[in-house]
Structure formats: C-alpha cells, structure tokens
Amino acid sequence: MNIAVVGTGYVGLVTGTCLAEMGNHVVCVDIDEAKVEKMRNGIIPIYEPHLDNLFERNIRQKRLSFSTVLQDAVDHANVIFLALPTPPDADGSADLQFILQVANDLGKMIQDYTIIIDKSTVPVGTADRVHAAVSANYSGDFDVVSNPEFLREGFAVDDFMKPDRVVIGTESERAQQVLDELFKPFVRQGNPILFMDEKSAEMTKYAANAFLATKISFMNEIANLCERVGADVDKVRIGIGSDSRIGNRFLFPGIGYGGSCFPKDVQAIVKTAKEYGYNLEILESVMRVNENQKTVLLPSIIDYYGGDLKGKHFAMWGLAFKPDTDDIREAPALYIIEMLTKLGATVKAYDPEAMSNVQHKIGESIQYATNEYDTLDGADALIICTEWSVFRTPDFRELDSRLKEKTIFDGRNLYVPAKMRERGYYYKSIGRETVSNK
C-alpha cells in the first residue's frame, strides 16, 4: 500500500517506519529541511529503542523515504496519516492549527479517493473539522478517519508492531475495508481491530490516557498518606495490585507523570467537558495532585538542611520524564531544578539520553556530567528523578567515596530502605519509611 505520514515526531516516525516494515511504501513529510536531510542520511532525530534497525533497513530497501514537499506525498499515497503536534493552548485546549492547515492544503492537492487519518491525539469532533477543511477545496470522494495511537515512549516500536488493539473511527465501509487490510498484519496474534464512529475513537484515546493518569495520581496520594500514617506503599501497592479488578500496572508511586501525552491529554479532555457544560472533577483533581507531586521532595530537602539551601550542591540522576526516552516535556526533574536554583543551590546532572535536550532548554544553569558517578564529586546529596535501569544497582562504593554525605532523595523508589540503613545512608523515598543516619 502507498502511504504518506505528515509529521515526523515520535508518533509520525514510528508510524511510518513500522508501516514500511510491513511492506508498505511510505513517504514521511516534514517542513524542517535539516531534519529531513538527516533522516535521508539514516540519522534518527529522536531516541526510541529498537527503531534504528527498522529505520535503516526500510530506507535501504527503499520502502521508507522523506520529503519536505506535501504534494510529493499526496501524489504517492491513497492513505495519509496526520501525525502533527497538538500543543496545549493557554486554556488547556489542544491547538489544532497545524492539522487544520494541512487539511486545508490537502483539499487543494488530492485528486482521487483518499483516506485521511488523524493519528495525532485530537479533541472529540476533530474528524468533522478536518473533513470540513478538506471539503472547502475539494468536492471529490474522501474519508477522514480517527486512528488514535497508544504508543508508550520507550516501547513504541513493540506497541505499534504488536498492539493490544487497533482503534479505528469511521463509518465508511470503503475506509474500513482498506484499513482492515492495512492493520491485519499487526494483529495476527488475535488482538482486535475495533471499528467505531469517529467521535468514539477520539474519546477512547483521551479516556485511556486520563484513566492511566488517574491511577498514577491516586497511587501518589496513597503514598503521601502512607508516609504520614507509617504504612509502606510498596506493600500497599502489591496488596491492591493483586486484585484483578485493579491490576498491578501504573501503581508505582513517584514524583508525578510528565511527557507529551498525559499532561496535555488530561487538560484537553477537561477543557472539552467545560465546553459542553460539564466539570470532570476527578480529572481536575488528578491535575492538581500531579502538579504538587512533581516537587514533593522539595520540602524534605529543605527541612533536611534546616530551611537554607544556599551554597548546597546536588547530584541529580535522570532528566527525562521516564526511562528509555530523551523526552523532557513536563519532566519532574526540570521543576525540581528550577526550585533548587531559585533557592540558591547548584546541580550537576546526568541522563543517558536527555541531556542535550535539557541543555537546549535551560542552557548552562546546571552542570552536565559524562556519567552518573561524575555527578557525585562534592555533592551534598543525590536526587533521583528518573528510573533508568543503570541507576538501579549502582556501585555504592563510588557513592560512599564521592558524596560529601551519605544522603539520597529518591523520587522513584529504586532502593530498599532496610538496605540503605545497613549502608549508613539518610534515604528519603516516596510513601515509605525515611531512613536516618543520624
């Protein structure tokens, strides 16, 4: 099948590459000329595990190509995926200007029956707006379909190649037949392709992310209460996660969720509800809890140093919002850095993939290390913000010798408090006992 993908961010590039891997011929379009040139030369502009091999193979076998010219892709394809950014406006609503502009352009370019697929996360009713934008310039036959993505950064290739389900929003039998053929190879293990109307598909995406964000914030609230009553959130998590009605995923407490999906998607569905005269009170609370949780370690850090952080120097492990990605959007580490530096402290940080993105965003307001241990020299304490695997079993001899004090503030609960007591550390984590070395 001949396919175009407009937009080469996380979603667009994974979508295009994985579709090519199944034998389709895919043209990916982006307005960034430098980015397109890099991709033509086999350079991936994002970090996503396992994407590189598929990317290189499909370029080599000429199933995957790149262009800055939308017309080239339109001439090539009868299925066009829109994987464009939908950043939040100031009021929390999704900004659809990029999608609607491309839709308007497509109306001037398509000549024959075309399926236009909203792959971006978009508010309910966007398919209708895209259809209207195309129709303003084209009176021929076409369909606009909602096909929301459910890709986890760090696992996006596996999620696309072996999805739990494929959701397709269209009431067109013609579009259903084409897309059933396109996606059948991805669900050979028996997982469903779910056809529904466009609005239901759009709502499914928002409802899924909002529910997962709610689980995270719920568990963070329970963790905060556990600290106050003397319970252990790890035991509570196991206790409730073994209930099949609840499940054990997304129950790990920490310093809040970030990234490109959960924050803006929860905001957007709350805004949509308000437009229809309804308040999603649970999700409004989810947002407040998460905003507070990003800096939940700060009061403990400030108290530990007697209310004064001036002149204190901290090592920080992890900058990305989660492991196995270089994405720093809404990353809790950035909020903690901002607060620490405002209070007169300095930070030296390490992240396996995200440091260049952080440096581009905040410049030289912090120092950057070449590895995790080089952050420790002269540091008063270590702060852990991202649960990268490399941080899970560190060489504690290095920590012992390089830190000024054996002090760790762990926002991801990587270590066992009893073990940290044996090692002589002050150890503050989320929802568990605080281990003192004094």
Protein Blocks (a to p, Z undefined) as FASTA:
>chain_A
ZZddedjdfklmmmmmmmmmnopacddddfblklmmmmmnopafbdcehklmmmmmmmmn
opaccdfbfklmmmmpccdcddddddddfkopacfklmmmmmmmmmmmpmbdcddddfbd
cdehklmmmmmmmmmmocbdcdddddddfddehilmmmmmmcfbdcdddfbfklmmmmmm
mmmmmmmnopacddddfklmmmmmmmmmmmmmmmmmmmmmmmmmmmmnopafklmmmmmm
mpmklopghkagcebdedjklmmmmmmmmmmmmmnopacfklmmmmmmmmmmmmmmmmmm
mmmnnopaghiacddehjbfbehiabfghiaklmmmmmmmmnopacddddfklmmmmmmm
nommbccdfbfklmmgopabdcdfbfcfklmmccfklmmmmpmbdcdddfkopacfklmm
mnopacddehiacddfZZ
